[in-house]
Amino acid sequence: MFKKKYMTMSDQLFVETIVKALVNKPEAVSVERTVDEMGVLLTLKVDSEDTGQIIGRSGQTIQAIRTLLRIVGAKNNARVNLKLYQPEGSERPYRKETRDDKATNVNDMDDFKI
């Protein structure tokens, strides 16, 4: 009986273990699992400061987790999807301009004059 329950929850434990190893606040990691006719949906919740680490550059980290999760799901004959939960209004603001001089032409910059 234990083995059957573990097999149905292995995808959730898998994601939770990987994500806790990646983030700065592992105590804030939670994974909710729902099953419907489309398959298994895992909703990942992390601290707002750790969201960028989970997404990774150009989404590479979360895509890698999804790829590994697809393999775990295939082993258990299930279709597994991962969704990163982001509450309303939590989108990161665009990067602000850090330079005071907004020269658009190299000839306008004093450092590059010969």
N, C-alpha and C positions, 0 to 999 in steps of 0.2 A: 504494500500500500504506500509506503514512503517513497519508493522509487517512482511510482506513477505520479504522485503529487510533485516530486522534484522535477520530473521531465516536463510537466506543464509549466513550471515556473522557471526553468533554466534560462530562458531568454531574458526574463526580468532580472534575475541574479547576475547574468552575464553583463548586461548593460550597466547595472548599478556598480559592479566591481570595476569595470573599465573606467567609468566616469569618475568614480571616487579617487582613482589613482591619478587622474588628470587635473582635477580642480584644486584650488587653494582652500576651499571650505567644504570638505567631504560630508560634514554633518548636515549640510543643507540639501544634499542630493536625495531626490525621491523619484521613484518610477511607478507610475500607475499602469495597470494592465487591464485592457478591456478586450473582449472577444465578441465578434459578430459574424455575420455571413461572409464578410470580406476577408476575415482573418483576424490576426492579433494586432492590436494597436498599443504600443508602449508610448506613454507620454512622460517625457523627461523634464523634471523641474530642478533647476540649479539656482544658486545665488546669482543675482544680476551682475555681479562683478566677474563671475566665472563664465558667463554666456559666451564671451568672445573666445575663450580658450576651447570651449566645446565646438564652436563653429569652425574655428581655425581659419587660416589664410585661404580666401576664396572658397570656404566651405569644405576644405579637404578633410578636416578631422571628423566632422559629423558624417561625411560621406563614407569615410573608412569604417566608422562604427556601424553604419547602415549595411555596408557590404558584409562585414563579419556577422552581423545579426541575421542577414539573409541566409548565410551558411548554416548558422545554428537553427534557424527555422526550417531549412530544407532537411536537416538531419532528423527533425521531429515531424516532418510532413505538414508543416504549417507555413502560411504566408505571414510574415512579421514585418510591421512598419514601425518606424520610430519618428516621433514628433517632438520637437523641442518647444516646450511651453514658454511663451513670452506674454506676460500680462499686457493689457491695453496701455498705451502710452510709454512703453518701455523701450521703444526704438532708440538706438543710439543717435545722438545728434551728429550732424556732419562735422567734420574736422574744421576747426576755426583756423583762419590764417594766422600764422605765428610771426610772420615778418612784418615789420612796420613799413618798410619800403616795398612797394608793390610794382617794381620795375618789370615791364613785360618784354623789354628789348635788351639784349646784351649790351648794346652801345650806351644804354642809359645807366648802366651799373658802373660805378667808379672803379671797382676792383678789376674789371676786365679791360680797361682802357690800356692801350699800349703806347 
